[in-house]
Amino acid sequence: MLPRLHLFIVLCLSFATALAEDTAVGAGTENTVVDQVENEKEEARKQVVSEGEDPQSRKTTERQQQAEGVVQPAAETEQAPVEEASIDQAREEVKSEEEEPQIDRKEVTEKPAVVQPYAGRVYGSIRLRYRSTAQGSIFGDAGSRLGLEGEYRTSEDSWAYARVEAGFNLLDELDTLLDPGGAAGEGQQGDSFFPRLYTVGIDTPLIVASYGKSWSTYYKISNFTDRFDSAGSSAVGTFNANTDGGSTGTGRADNVFQTLALIDFMREGSRINPFNLNIQFQSSQPIPGVESVNYRYAFGLSAVIDSRDDYTLGIAYNRAFIDDLDNAAVQAAGIQGDAEAILLGARWFDEKRYIGFSAARLLNHEATDLGTYFNGWGSELYARYRLIKGYWLVGGYNWLTPDEDEVQAGEYELLYAIVGLRYSIDEFNRLAYAEWRLDSTTTESGENLGNIFTIGIRWDF
């Protein structure tokens, strides 16, 4: 009996020892998993940052997020470290997808203003692609650009800034003939070099004001779906009438005065960020495709509200006023009133996925492939999902259709789906991709454009 009892005691002690060791190992493994999740989320946030087009808006948002981090109670931070890391990671990914580089203010902010009151950089992006279309194949540019930006720190948390950026399509002019609308907003046929942005402004914690050629207030919403690598952003009026949206004010607006305000109307500790209100004004810009006739003036409004859980809602309105509606050229273009565009957008993202949707009502704003204006509806969807590590599955659609009574638009309807695979080398600042555009578009004369396959690279520096 005693030997059996002795054996039983030994077995119990051995089991207890093994259990204690497993618990310790499990705790270590759990900590490792948490660390890995936090690292993955941080990487995702950086990739989101590089995806955006509007650099100054991102700077303002980043400063806002830094301020929120300073005032956030320490207890709240301790309660959900993994959740906060996940949100930060996803935000960085979204920003990285937005295309435009920005000055890193962190180093400037951490030093006294008298030591380093200024910052600046030269930047660029080489974007090359090979496209196979129904009309032929071509190797060309896909929105390459080179720019210079600088900022001067006027006070502890305020800056004066300037930016100039040029695009170049040295290899892309034949591509424009093969796929008219395949590089929305990236210059027009014959533009080997063209201005993309030139802006001066001020940026403070309460307001941002600028003048020049800038990303529009409308784009603050339409950029939710302007994230494909080879196509897209052609259905909700951002780059209207086969232009970069500069004259009408919905894309890279020309000679525009803008102001942005952050309005914090939520109670302290709310999960809703300060309300983002954007206003712009233009005067005497030419009507695209209508010779010698200008808009009297144009204004744009947009509002963005987002949660700290990465849900964003936005609405934008843009109107360009026309005085001479009886002008023969205006009537020949199919224009029946002021150019109006109203846009609703929403997006949600985390470290593994992004979904953006936008829908627009367009009046005398968009035009067919032959330049005939019409009233219609448009919508866009963009989504991506992380498969493994740097590999992402991308998909969505663009759909723009005239109203049934817009007979001057002929058979025109823009409709295509996009499915692709993206490999991010350095967040989304450096990547390679393949995209299939499954096209059901018909031109004003009833011609079908056909599908397009594209492979390309983007390399920011």
N, C-alpha and C positions, 0 to 999 in steps of 0.2 A: 504493500500500500504506500509506504513512504517513498519508494523510488518513483512511483507514478505521480504522487503529489509533487515531489521535487521536479519531475519533468514538466508538470503542468505550470508550476511557478515560473520555471525557466522560459517556457513558451510565452506566457503572459508578459514577462519582462521584455522579451525579444520583440513581441508585437508592439508594446508601448513605445519602445525605442525607435522601431521602424516608423511608427505613426508620427512620432515627434519629428523625425528627420523628413518625412514626406510633407508635413505641415510647413516646416521651414523652407523646403525647396519650393513648395507651392506658393508661399508668400513671395519668395524671390521671383518666381515665374510670373506671378501676377503683377509685381512691380515692373518687370521687364515688358510685359504686354502693354501696361499703361504707358510706359515710356515710348514704346513703338507706336501706339495709337497717337500719342501727342506729336511725335515726329512726323507721322504721315499726315496728320491734320495741318501741321505747320507748312508742310510742303504743298498741300492742296491750296491753302490760303495764298501762298506766293504765286501759284499758277493762275489763280483767279485775278490777282492784281495785274499781271502782265497782259491780260486779255483785253483790257479796255482801251478806248480811243481818246477819251477826254482827260488829258493829264492834269490840268488844273483842278478839275472836279475831284480827282483822286487825291490830290494833295490836301484839299480842304477836308475831305472825308477822313483821311489819315490823321490830320491834326485833331479833328473832332473825336476820333476813336482814342487818341492818346490822352486827351483831356478826360474822357470818360473813365479811362483806366486809372487816372490819378485820383479821382473823387470816388471811385467804387469802394465800398466798405470792404475791409480785409476779410471779414467773416464770410461775406458772399463769395469772395474769391476762393476761400478755403473749402467752401461747401461743394463747388462743382468745378474742380480744376480740369478734369477731362473734357467736360462739356464746353468750357470756355476755350480750351485749346483747339477743340474741333471746329468751333465757329471761326476762330482766328485763322486756322489753316485753310478753311474753305474760302474765306474772304480773300486771302492772298492769291489763291488759285484764280478766282474770278477776275481780280485786278490784272493778273499776269496775262490773261487771255485778251485783254483790251487793246493790245498792240502798241500803245504809245509809251515811251520811257519817261521817267521823271527824275528831277533832282532829289537826292536823298537829303532831307532836312535834318535827319537825326543828328548827324555830326555837328551841323551848324547850331542846332538848338541846345546841344550839350555844352557849348562854349559861350563865354560872354560875348555880347554883340561887338564889343570893341576889339576882340581878338579876331573874329571871323564874321564880318557883316555881310559877306556876299558868297554866292556859289554859282557855278555855271558848268556847262558841259556841251561837248559836241556829240551828237548821237546819230545813228542811222539804222536802217533795216534793209537788208537785201532779201528780196522775195522773188524767187524764180519758179517757173512751172512749165510743165509739158502738158499740152491739151490735145485730146483727140476728139474731133467734132465731125458732124455729118458733112461739113464743107472741106475738111482736111485737118491736118495736124500742125501744131506750131509750138516752138519753144520761146517763151517770152517772160516779161516782167509781170508781177502780180501786186503792184502797189509799192515798189521800192521807194525809199525816201531818205533824205539827209537833212538834219536840222541843228540848230543852235539855240540854247535857252540859257537864261541867266536870271538870278534873283538878288535883290539887295534888301537886307534886313533893316527896316526903318525903325523898328522898336522890338521889344522882347518877343512879341508874337504876331508881328505884322511884316509884310513883304511888299516890295514893288518888283514886278517881274516883266520879262519880255521873251518872246519866242519868234523864230522865223524857221520855216520848214519848206523844203522843195521836194516835189515828187519827180520821178523820171520814169519814162516808158521807152527807153532806148530799144528794147527788143519787142515791144508790145503793139506796134501799130498794125501789123498784119493780123494779130490776134483780135483786134477790135473789129476788123472786117469779117473774121470768121465767126465771132460771137459778140454781136453788138450788146451790150448789157452784161457781159461776163465780168467786167471790172467796174462795178458800180461806184461812181464817185471818184474814180482815179483818172481824171483828165478826159479829154476827148481826142478823137482822131487827129493826128498831126501834132499833138502836144508831147514832144520828146521831153521837155522840162516844163514844169508848171508849178505855181505856188499852191501849197496845201494849207499853210497856216502862217499868219504873221499878226502878233498880238502884243499889246502892252497893257498892264493893269496893276491893280493893287489887291492884296489879299490880307484880310484881317479876320479875327475870330467871329465877327458879326456879319461881315459883308465882303463880297468879292465884286469888283467892277473892272471892266476891260473894254478895249476898243480894238478893232482890226478884223481879220478873217479868222473866225473862231468856230469851234464846234457849237452848234446851235442849242437853244433850250429844248427844241424838239428832239434832238439826238440824245438827250439825257434819258429819254424813255425808249426811243427806237434802238439804242445800243443794246438793249436787253436781248435782241435777236440778231444783231449784226456781228456774228462770231464765227461764221463759216470761213474756211481758208481760201476757197476758190470762187465762191458765188454768194448769193444771198443779198439781203438788204435792198431788195428791189420791188417790194410789194406794198409798203406802207408810206411811200412818199418822201423818204429821207433824201434820196438823190433823184429828185423828180425831173421829168422831161429830158432824160439822158444827159443830165449835168451833175455836178457835185452838190447840188442843192444850195449854191451860194447866193444866187439872186433872189430866190423865193424865201430863203432863210431857214430851211429845214435840215440841211446837211452841214457843210462847212460854210457858214454864213459870211457874206462879203460886207465889209465896211459896217460892221454891226457893233452897237453899244449894248453891253450886257451887264446885268447885276444879279447877284445870287445872295440870298439871305437864309440863315438857319434860324428857325423859330421854334423854341423849346416851350411847348404848351402842356407837356405831360408832367405828371407828378414825379417827384424824386424817386428813383429806384424803378421806374417804369422800364419795360422791355422795348419800348418804342423810342427810336432815335429822334433828334430834333427834326422838325418839318423843313424840307428843302424846297424853297421857292425861287424860281428862275424867271427873269424877265429880259427881253431884248427888243431893240428897235433898229430899223433900217429905213433909209430914204433913197428914192430915185434909182432903184436898181432895175436893169433891163429885164423884160419878160422873156424867158427862154424860148427861142425859136420864132419870136415875133420881132421883126426888124424895126428898129427906130421907135419902139414904144416901151415906156418904163412903167413900173409900178409907182404909184404916188408915194406910198410908204408901206411898211410892213412891220408887224409886231408879233412876238411870240411869248407864250407863257407855258411854264411846266411846273409841276409839283411832284415831289417824290417823298414817299413815306416808307420807312423800312424798320423792321424789328431787329433786335440783336440776335434773333434766331434765324436770320438770313432769308426772311420773306420781304419782298419789295413790291409796292404798288406805285404806279405813276400815271399821270394824265398830262397831255400836252395839247396846246392849241396854237395854230399859226395862221395868220391872215395877211395877205398882200393885196392892197387896194388898187383898183384900176379905175381911172377917171374916164378914159375914152373908149367905152365899150362899143361905140358906133364906128370905130376905126375899121377900115376894110381888112387890114392885116389881122387885127384881133378877131374879127368875125370869121375870117378864113381859117384861122387856127382852131376854131370850134369853141372859143372862150365865150361864156355867157354871163360871167359875173366875176367877183373877186375870187382869188385863189385861197381856198380854205382847206385846212387839214386838222382833224381832231384825232388824237391817238390815245388809246388805253393800253397799258402794258403791265405785266406781272412777271415775277421770276422767283425761283426758289433754288437754293443750292446747298450742298454740303461737301464733305471731302471726297465723295465718290461720284457725285452727279450734279448736273445743272439743267434746269428747265426754264426757258424763257418763252413768253407768248406776247404778241402784240396784235392789235386790230385797229384799223383806221377807216374813217369816212373822209373821202377826198372829193372836193368840188373845184373844178377848173384848175386843178393842181397837177395831176399826172397826165402824161401824153403817151400815145401809141409809139411804135417804132418809127412811124413816119411823121411824128410831131403833132398829131391831132389830139387836142385836149378833150377830156371827158369827165363826167361825174361817176364815181364808183366806190367800191369797197375793196379793202386789202387786208391781208393777215399774214403773219409769219410765225413760225415755230422753230426754235433751236433747242436741241438737247444733246447732252454728252454724258457718257458713263464710263468710269474707269474699269477696264477689264483686269489688267494686272500691271502694277508698277506704273511705267510711263505710257502705257497703251490705253487709248481712249476710243470708244465707239461713238460716232457722231451721226446725228440724223435730224431731219426736220423738213419744212416745206416753205415755199413762197407762193401766194395766190393773190392776184389782182384782177378784178373783173369790172367792166363798165356796167352801168345800169342798163336795163333792157331797152329803154327808150333812147339811149345814146347811139343812134344809128350812124353818126359821123365817125364812130370808132371802128366801123366795119366788123371784121371777125376777130378783132384783137382780144386776147385773154392771156395773161401771164400765169402759168401754173407749172411748177416743177417741185419734185422731191429731191432731197439730197441725203445720201448715206455715205459714210466715210470712216476711215481709220486714221488716227493721229498718234504719232509717237513724239512725246515731249522729251527733248534732250536736256534742256535747262528751263524748267517750268514751261510756260508757253512762249517765252521769248526766243527760244531756239527749238525748232521742231521740223519734222517731216510728216507729210500727209498724202493720202490718196482719197479722192472724193468722186463719187458718181452722181451726176446730175441727170435724173430721170425726167425728161422734159416733155410736157404736153402743151407747151406754149404755141399759140397761133398768132401770126402777125395780122396787121390790119387788112392785108389782102388775102388772108386765109392760109398762108404758108406755115408749115410745121418746121420748127428749128432742129429737132432731133436731140438725142442724148449726148452728153459730154462726159468724158473721163479725164480727170486731172491728177497728176502727181506733182508735188512741189516741196519747196523748203522755205523756211523763214529763219533768218539769222540776224538778230538784233545786236547792235554794238554801241 
